[in-house]
Amino acid sequence: MGVGRALMLALAFLAVASLPAALALLFCYDEILDRVVCGWSEWRERSREKRTIARLDRAIEADALTRDIDLSDFDRTDRRPLDQLAADLRRLGGERLGGTGRSMVWHSALLQAYDDRLRLACRALGLTEHLAELEGVDQEIERVRVEGVLHAAGLTLPAARAGHRQRHR
């Protein structure tokens, strides 16, 4: 009978020790249940999104579209970020349009810098341009074309005339 009493005493101590946890579980069961249900629904939503993305990838053959793209070009240290190029183009374009009364040397250096930034922006976006190959009026026409292509790609530049918004389509 001594073993039965020892076992009964151990169970009584265990019941008294777990009483606070049982009371906390009783009073907080709705919070615990809510956390479990929310966690389960978030897991279900994540898996549904993963399945949808996988289906879309298969539908448009995303691997075939991106197979030939070399992503190492984007990691080069000499490559300027596109937002810096856009800021340079806006600044140089504004000076180009409002730079009356300056010398011809200053104006030609400004145009050269503007054309360099246009070429870098086209290279960053994968667009074709022929600014370096042309001269005179042909180069001006190409500059307007490149500005239009960059605008169509989402890069807003100053208008050809001061005070007007760019309207390329």
Secondary structure, 3 states (H helix, E strand, C coil): CHHHHHHHHHHHHHHHHCHHHHHHHHHCHHHHHHHHHHHHHHHHHHHHHHHHHHHHHHHHCHHHHHCCCCHHHHHCCCCCCHHHHHHHHHHHHHHHHHCCCCCHHHHHHHHHHHHHHHHHHHHHHCCCCCCCCCCHHHHHHHHHHHHHHHHHCCCCCCCCCCCCCCCCC
